[in-house]
Amino acid sequence: MPANGKISLEELNRRLADPSISDEELTRYFDVDEERSGPFSPVLKLNPQTVSVPPTTEGIARSAALLNSANFIARLRRHIAFNARVGEGSYQGPILVSEGDSWFQYPFKLTDVIDDLMQKYAVFSLDAAGDTLSNMFREAEYMEAIANTGSSIFLFSGGGNDVVAGGNLAAHLFDFDSAKSPAGHLRPSFNVVLDEAIGLYSKLVRQVAQKFPALHIICHGYDYTIPANGPWLGRPMASKNITDPAIQKAIARVMIDRFNERLSLLQSSSARLHYIDCRGVVPADEWYDELHPTNAGYQRIANKFSTKIEELSRAAKAVDHRANKARAVLSKETSSRSPTAYPARALSRSAKPKDGPTGRSLHIGLNAVDPIHYAGWSGPLNACEFDAQDMYEIANGLGYDATLLLTAEATRENVAAEIERAADDLNTGDIFCITYSGHGGQVPDFNGDEDDAIDETWCLFNGQLVDDEIYRFWSKFKPGVRVLVVSDSCHSGSVTKNIRSGGLAEVAVVEVPLARAMPREIAARTFRQNRNFYSTLGSALPSLEAQIVRRAIDTPISCSIRLISGCQDNQVSLDGPGNGAFTAALINVWDHGRFNRDYKAFHTAIMNTLPDTQSPNHWCIGPKNPVFDAQTPFAI
């Protein structure tokens, strides 16, 4: 080493390439370039106190090249360490692949989460400071790495850039207002940023889980960071005149909470995702800067990861032990039997893992109704029972606990009982799918919640089910439950609850042969014959209905409801010989589960196959659920 205590660039390169020299030893040769760094994307510069850089053009160029390769060098060093650990022959722990941002790789300056975990586990690291969710998902390096290493656990860290709005936080803040709460200073656009991030998260998790169904995925939310006079939190807040440290801290807390809440929701909708809540783990004095813990803080986070890894590893060993024992018993029992004594059971490629969310479904199809209630009209249709049976087969093949109600069984009482049973049984992360094929009807609005004075209905066998009643069912579902409604009936554009302006009062409905609509004169006769029933039903709803509608506006209902209907409120759905036109289009687009985009794309694809006179609706009510938005249709 030179007398001045500095090493040359050549010597630094040699030390970087030497795996026997730890990252901690290399830390002294680097500083963080605050001006060039981005959120969760630290940029390094050479420490002029420890590295000698020739003040020549060539020296500066060589210095820049070395710094630009910091992520690559750090990854290469980790790969060497991984190969050494798995190659030594004595390692008995799990094989892990990691992909993440600067919480998983803060090159040289900090001992991050993966640095700590690599002291105990074989981790194949793909991490890079500054990597974004969109980039990780687009390049998907982890897919090949998981396959090549035979990894049993995938560690993932992403979304930090999104939590701080990619360095553009000021654009998502209101100016300081003493009358506003900390949460009130965040613009609605901030939630949009987080929803988009969780949508990508959901796609990434689904991509991995579909290819590697036995793999466990561990992710994390970030801890409560403390804004300082930094470029990612403190200064953007100060630019909006939010200068009180306590208020800055409270706003940052809301931001972190919202991201963690979305990750928790994603975990509840995935069988293989394990979310680690890091909030409150890192003490106030263990933050290196606004976004990154110190070495001691990272160690605390790594300990939580290690606990989860050990838990999953123990569970995997227990399962392997039981499986080996079962195979041994089966082999013994079948040794004297014919090879066909135990035929193989086919398993749908999309079947739900046993330890995942629950899927419950109800499929209703009516080719006729009871003429006693409907004033002598039996409402004959051709394909509604076929529709319900086909939707039942789709759901059953995906692992739903499916129920089928056809024609005479599809009564008001039976349908209500099945929906209420689902509401009682399902919990956060579970899904309820209900499909209806039959006539759509209309009755006068008795509780005044419709601008057009008309309520839409499903024509069940012994009476109509009014949209107000359907909406009341949704209020019984628990928070975080996903509800998917597929309605192939006329006037079904908002049958889950029509609280929008406009509707049939403004647009004439043309009655079409084979339309799944109760004829106007039949609707009138049915209402007159059953006036007391429908008027009593309507008058029984106002106080509760008004309360529910107010809650839908001010504090939305707890579950998230998605309706895909056969047509708009002012249109009719066509029947057919094998399926209704809408259901036939849906089954064609679904293509035996090959359709792999989200619900919005699913709706658009179905709509593009139908005539302009029948436009399927896609409508959501209740709390926004970005996980539900990003999923493939019918995914549990």
Buried (B, 14 or more C-beta within 10 A) or exposed (E): EEEEEBBBBEBBBEBBEEBEEEBEEBBBBBBBEEEEBBBBBBBBBBEEEBBBBEEEEEBEEBBEEBBEBBBEBBBBBBBEBBEEBBEEEEEEBBBBBBBBBBBBBBBBBBBBBBBBBBEEBBBBBBBBBBBBBBEBBEEBEBBEBBEEBEBBBBBBBBBBBBBBBBBEBBEBBEEBEEEBEBBEBBBEEBBEBBBBBBBBBBBBBBBBBEEBEEBBBBBBBBBBBBBBEBBBBBBBBBEBEBEEBEBBBBBBBBBBBBBBEBBBBBBBBBBBBBBBBBEEBBEEEBBBBBBBBBBEBBBBBBEBBBEBBBEBBEEBEEEEEEEEEEEEEEEEEEEEEEEEEEEEEEEEEBBBBEEBBBBBBBBBBBBBBBEEBBBEBEBEBBBBBBBBBBBBBBBBBBBBBBBBBBBBBBBBEBBBEBBEBBBEBBEBBBBBBBBBBBBBBBBEBBBEBBBBEBBBBBBBBBBBBBBBBBBBBBBBBBEBBBBBBBBBBBBBBBBBBBBEEEBBEEEEBEEBEBBBBBBEEBBEBBBEBBEEBBBEBBEBBBEEBEEBBEEBEEEBBBBBBBBBBBBBBBBBBBBBEEBBBBBBBBBEBBEEBEBEBBBEBBBEBBBEBBEEEBBBBBBBBBBEBBBBBBBBBBBB
